[in-house]
Amino acid sequence: MTDYLTTGSLPDDYRQLVESVADFARSVVAPVSAQHDTDHSFPYEVVAGMAEMGLFGLPFPEEFGGMGGDYFALCLALEELAKVDQSVAITLEAGVSLGAMPIYRFGNDAQKQEWLPSLTSGEALAAFGLTEPGAGTDAGGTRTRAEQEGGEWVINGSKQFITNSGTAITTLVTVTAVTGVGAEGKKEISTFLVPTSTAGLTVEPAYNKVGWNASDTHPLSFVDVRVPEANLLGERGRGYANFLRILDEGRIAIAALSVGAAQGCVDESVKYAQQREAFGRPIGANQGIAFKIARMEARAHVARTAYYDAAALMLAGKPFKKHASIAKMVASEAAMDNARDATQIHGGYGFMNETVVARHYRDSKILEIGEGTTEVQLMLIARELGF
């Protein structure tokens, strides 16, 4: 990957992955995207195809059923998928970086052996339960509680906006909950593995969203949900800190997804501007259109370089928090700006839901919100600068 930053070309293994996923996106994902978007239906057949390709196992070791790759490989796959369907891309991103990664990063050997093989194979999905009606970035607002009782943890509370939480193949939700009072009177927050079959866990009806219509998103409620003490994930009291680490990594993945959306808008606009004629010539012959697309390409390129840089630092074991926030902010804004411009270029056709650019227009806004809003990224960047 670092070769790209200096030479502009990906190493062969990464390049082959990109070509493979790009072909899958064109031949398998694209033909069914509009219908799944219209029906608000989860694309099980597409997920099965991604599982067969090993995409859910890309950054995990072979001993846990993974492909032995790295996080950058996941990002490259997300970029290609997001060019044609953000719902499919976020299903993979959430399944890997939010679903399986907390277990890999913080789980003990027994937890890894029990859960990771089915998650890395794509046979099952796990969800990441952090956000609540009054809490997300603000850990102090967490109200979900877990109390020890008779060798078990009893969990009560609710979560919202949880991706991959209600599919037929979802088997696990990782949940943050208050387990006591820590230093300086702050809430002690721990993390628990909750199988979806556990009594008292209710998956509430799916949200009616602006975009990402083929992505599965639900609120969750926990009423006297009992799990064994062994289902504590990581060290007690480290739940929120561990989730922040997961979110730092996830922002690089969301940046990659955003770059795919931004580039997809460029690609669709180039094709349309070359084919659509007005006043006797292709509209791309007009500088007003050509320059708009040129700016779109520049945004996508800059954002791609930003997430490549953040991923390189992460894989090298160097501090990457600031770079991840920069990448996430720049890339999500590029996706939203490019979606707006692509819709304008397509005119009336761009306002039709069945077109790729219309889906990007509806889908891209959440990229500036999910896994840390733009304002949160600015806060984190400023904090890294000493403010």
C-alpha positions in Angstrom: 0.0 0.0 0.0 2.8 2.4 0.8 4.1 1.8 -2.7 1.0 3.6 -4.0 1.8 6.7 -2.0 5.1 7.0 -3.7 4.6 5.4 -7.2 0.9 5.7 -7.8 0.3 2.0 -8.4 -1.0 -0.7 -6.1 0.9 -3.9 -5.4 -0.3 -6.9 -7.3 -2.3 -8.6 -4.5 -4.2 -5.4 -3.8 -4.8 -4.7 -7.5 -6.1 -8.2 -8.1 -8.5 -7.8 -5.1 -9.7 -4.5 -6.6 -10.3 -6.0 -10.0 -12.2 -9.0 -8.5 -14.5 -6.9 -6.3 -15.1 -4.4 -9.1 -16.2 -7.2 -11.4 -18.5 -8.5 -8.6 -19.9 -5.1 -8.1 -20.7 -4.6 -11.8 -22.0 -8.1 -12.5 -23.8 -9.1 -9.2 -24.5 -6.0 -7.1 -25.5 -3.4 -9.7 -28.2 -5.4 -11.5 -30.2 -5.8 -8.2 -29.5 -2.6 -6.4 -32.4 -0.5 -7.7 -34.9 -3.2 -6.8 -33.6 -3.8 -3.3 -33.5 0.0 -2.7 -37.2 0.2 -3.9 -38.3 -2.7 -1.8 -36.2 -1.8 1.3 -35.1 -5.4 1.2 -31.8 -6.9 2.6 -29.7 -8.3 -0.3 -29.1 -11.8 1.1 -27.9 -13.1 -2.3 -25.3 -10.4 -2.6 -24.1 -11.0 1.0 -23.8 -14.7 0.2 -21.7 -13.8 -2.8 -19.4 -11.6 -0.8 -19.1 -14.3 1.8 -18.1 -16.8 -0.9 -15.4 -14.4 -2.1 -14.0 -14.2 1.5 -14.7 -10.4 1.9 -16.0 -10.7 5.5 -12.7 -12.4 6.4 -10.3 -10.0 4.7 -8.5 -8.5 7.7 -8.5 -11.5 9.9 -6.0 -14.4 10.4 -6.6 -17.8 8.8 -6.7 -19.4 12.3 -10.1 -17.7 12.8 -11.4 -18.4 9.3 -10.1 -15.2 7.8 -8.2 -14.5 4.6 -5.0 -13.4 6.2 -5.2 -9.9 4.7 -5.2 -6.5 6.3 -7.5 -3.5 7.0 -6.4 -1.8 3.8 -7.7 -4.7 1.8 -11.1 -4.3 3.4 -11.0 -0.6 2.5 -10.2 -1.3 -1.1 -13.2 -3.7 -1.3 -15.5 -1.2 0.3 -14.5 1.5 -2.2 -15.4 -0.7 -5.2 -18.7 -1.8 -3.7 -19.7 1.7 -2.8 -19.3 2.9 -6.3 -22.5 1.1 -7.2 -24.3 0.4 -3.9 -23.6 2.0 -0.5 -26.1 -0.3 1.3 -24.1 -3.3 0.3 -20.8 -1.6 1.2 -22.0 -0.6 4.7 -23.3 -4.1 5.3 -19.7 -5.4 4.8 -18.1 -2.5 6.7 -20.4 -2.9 9.7 -20.1 -6.7 9.6 -16.3 -6.6 9.7 -15.1 -3.4 11.4 -18.0 -3.0 13.9 -19.3 -6.6 14.2 -16.3 -9.0 14.2 -13.4 -6.6 14.9 -14.3 -5.9 18.6 -14.1 -9.6 19.3 -10.8 -10.0 17.4 -9.3 -6.9 19.1 -10.6 -7.4 22.7 -12.0 -11.0 23.0 -10.3 -13.8 24.8 -9.4 -17.0 23.1 -12.6 -18.8 23.9 -14.7 -15.9 22.6 -12.7 -15.7 19.4 -13.0 -19.4 18.8 -16.7 -19.4 19.4 -17.7 -16.4 17.4 -15.1 -15.4 14.8 -15.3 -18.4 12.4 -18.9 -17.8 11.5 -18.5 -14.0 11.3 -15.3 -14.1 9.1 -16.9 -16.6 6.8 -19.9 -14.4 6.3 -22.3 -17.1 7.4 -23.4 -14.8 10.3 -23.4 -11.1 11.1 -22.8 -9.3 14.3 -23.9 -5.8 15.3 -22.3 -3.0 17.3 -24.6 -1.6 20.0 -23.2 1.8 21.2 -25.6 4.5 20.2 -28.7 5.3 22.4 -31.5 7.9 22.2 -29.4 10.1 24.5 -25.9 8.8 24.0 -23.3 8.0 21.4 -20.3 10.3 21.3 -21.4 11.4 24.8 -20.6 8.4 26.9 -21.9 10.1 30.0 -25.4 9.8 28.5 -25.3 6.0 28.4 -28.3 4.7 30.3 -28.2 1.0 29.4 -27.1 -0.8 32.6 -25.6 -4.3 33.4 -25.6 -5.7 36.9 -24.1 -8.9 38.2 -26.5 -11.4 39.6 -26.0 -15.1 40.3 -23.1 -15.6 37.9 -24.7 -13.6 35.1 -24.9 -10.1 33.8 -28.5 -8.7 33.7 -28.8 -6.0 31.0 -31.6 -3.4 30.7 -31.8 -0.5 28.3 -32.0 0.4 24.6 -29.9 1.1 21.6 -30.7 2.8 18.3 -29.5 3.1 14.7 -27.9 -0.4 14.9 -26.7 -1.7 11.6 -27.1 -5.4 10.7 -29.0 -6.0 13.9 -32.2 -7.6 12.5 -31.2 -9.8 9.6 -32.0 -13.6 9.5 -28.2 -14.2 9.8 -27.5 -11.8 12.7 -26.4 -13.9 15.6 -24.7 -11.5 18.0 -24.9 -7.9 19.3 -21.9 -6.3 21.1 -23.4 -3.9 23.7 -22.0 -1.2 25.9 -23.6 -0.8 29.3 -22.9 1.0 32.6 -21.5 -1.4 35.2 -20.7 1.0 38.0 -19.0 4.2 38.9 -15.4 4.7 37.9 -12.7 7.3 38.7 -13.9 10.9 39.4 -17.5 9.7 39.6 -17.7 9.0 35.9 -19.8 6.1 34.6 -17.9 2.8 34.3 -18.8 1.4 30.9 -18.2 -2.3 29.9 -19.0 -4.3 26.8 -21.0 -7.5 26.5 -21.6 -10.2 23.9 -25.3 -10.8 23.6 -26.5 -13.6 21.3 -29.6 -12.4 19.4 -31.5 -15.5 20.7 -31.3 -14.3 24.3 -34.6 -13.8 26.0 -35.5 -10.2 26.7 -33.6 -8.8 23.6 -36.1 -7.4 21.2 -35.3 -6.2 17.7 -37.8 -3.3 17.1 -39.2 -2.6 13.6 -36.8 -1.3 11.0 -36.4 2.4 10.5 -37.8 4.2 7.4 -34.6 5.9 6.3 -33.8 8.6 3.7 -31.1 6.3 2.2 -29.2 3.0 2.6 -32.6 1.4 2.1 -31.1 -2.1 1.6 -29.1 -1.9 4.7 -30.6 -3.4 7.9 -31.0 -0.9 10.7 -33.1 -1.3 13.9 -33.5 0.0 17.4 -33.0 -2.6 20.1 -34.5 -3.0 23.6 -33.1 -5.0 26.5 -35.4 -6.1 29.3 -33.7 -8.3 31.9 -31.4 -9.8 29.3 -29.2 -12.4 31.0 -25.8 -13.4 29.7 -23.1 -15.4 31.4 -20.3 -13.5 33.2 -18.0 -15.0 30.5 -19.7 -12.8 27.9 -17.9 -9.7 29.2 -15.8 -8.5 26.3 -12.5 -7.2 27.3 -11.6 -5.7 30.6 -14.5 -4.4 32.8 -14.7 -0.6 32.7 -12.8 -0.5 29.3 -15.9 -0.8 27.1 -16.2 2.7 25.9 -12.4 3.2 25.4 -12.3 0.0 23.4 -15.2 1.1 21.3 -13.4 4.4 20.6 -10.5 2.4 19.2 -12.9 0.5 17.0 -14.4 3.8 15.8 -11.0 5.2 15.0 -10.4 2.2 12.7 -13.9 2.3 11.3 -13.5 5.9 10.2 -10.9 4.8 7.7 -13.3 2.2 6.4 -16.1 4.8 6.1 -13.7 7.1 4.3 -13.0 4.4 1.8 -16.7 3.8 1.4 -17.2 7.5 0.9 -14.5 7.6 -1.7 -16.3 4.8 -3.6 -19.5 6.9 -3.6 -17.7 10.0 -4.7 -15.9 8.1 -7.5 -19.1 6.3 -8.5 -20.7 9.8 -9.1 -17.7 10.8 -11.2 -18.0 7.6 -13.3 -21.7 8.0 -13.9 -21.4 11.7 -14.8 -18.6 11.1 -17.3 -20.7 8.4 -19.1 -23.8 10.6 -19.1 -22.0 13.8 -20.2 -20.5 11.9 -23.1 -23.8 10.4 -24.2 -26.4 13.1 -23.5 -26.7 15.6 -26.3 -28.1 19.1 -26.1 -28.0 21.8 -28.8 -26.3 19.3 -31.2 -23.4 18.2 -29.1 -22.6 16.1 -26.0 -23.2 18.2 -22.8 -19.6 17.3 -21.7 -18.3 19.6 -24.5 -19.5 22.5 -22.4 -16.9 23.7 -19.9 -19.7 24.3 -17.3 -20.2 20.5 -17.2 -16.6 19.4 -17.9 -15.2 21.6 -15.1 -17.8 20.4 -12.7 -16.8 16.8 -13.3 -13.1 17.8 -13.1 -13.8 19.1 -9.6 -15.6 15.9 -8.7 -12.6 13.9 -9.8 -10.3 16.1 -7.7 -12.4 15.6 -4.6 -12.4 11.8 -5.0 -8.6 11.7 -5.6 -7.8 13.9 -2.5 -10.1 11.9 -0.3 -8.6 8.6 -1.6 -5.1 9.8 -0.8 -6.3 10.8 2.7 -7.7 7.3 3.6 -4.6 5.6 2.0 -2.4 7.7 4.3 -4.5 6.9 7.4 -4.5 3.2 6.6 -0.7 3.2 6.1 -0.2 4.8 9.5 -2.6 2.3 11.2 -0.9 -0.7 9.7 2.5 0.6 10.6 1.5 0.8 14.2 1.8 4.6 14.3 -0.7 7.1 15.7 -3.5 7.5 13.2 -6.5 9.1 15.0 -6.1 12.5 13.5 -5.5 11.2 10.0 -8.5 8.9 10.3 -10.7 11.9 11.3 -9.3 13.9 8.4 -9.9 11.1 6.0 -13.5 10.5 7.2 -14.4 14.2 7.1 -12.8 14.9 3.7 -14.2 11.8 2.1 -17.7 12.1 3.4 -17.9 15.7 2.3 -16.6 14.7 -1.1 -19.3 12.0 -1.5 -22.0 14.5 -0.6 -20.7 17.2 -2.8 -20.2 14.8 -5.8 -23.7 13.4 -5.3 -25.2 16.9 -5.5 -23.2 17.8 -8.6 -23.9 14.4 -10.3 -27.6 14.9 -9.8 -27.4 18.3 -11.3 -25.5 17.0 -14.3 -28.1 14.3 -14.9 -30.9 16.8 -14.7 -34.4 15.3 -14.5 -32.9 11.8 -14.8 -30.8 12.4 -11.7 -34.0 13.0 -9.7 -35.3 9.5 -10.5 -34.8 7.0 -7.7 -33.8 4.1 -10.0 -30.6 5.9 -11.1 -27.3 5.3 -9.4 -26.7 9.1 -8.8 -30.1 9.5 -7.1 -29.3 6.7 -4.7 -25.9 8.3 -4.0 -27.7 11.6 -3.4 -30.0 10.0 -0.8 -27.3 7.7 0.6 -24.4 10.0 1.0 -25.8 12.3 3.7 -25.4 9.7 6.4 -21.7 9.5 5.6 -21.3 12.9 7.2 -23.2 11.6 10.3 -22.5 8.0 11.0 -19.4 6.8 13.0 -18.9 10.4 14.1 -20.4 13.5 12.6 -18.3 16.1 10.7 -18.4 18.2 13.9 -17.0 15.3 16.0 -14.2 14.9 13.5 -13.3 18.6 13.7 -13.3 18.3 17.5 -11.0 15.3 17.3 -8.6 17.0 14.9 -8.5 20.2 17.0 -7.8 18.1 20.1 -4.9 16.4 18.4 -3.6 19.9 17.6 -3.6 20.8 21.3 -6.8 22.7 21.6 
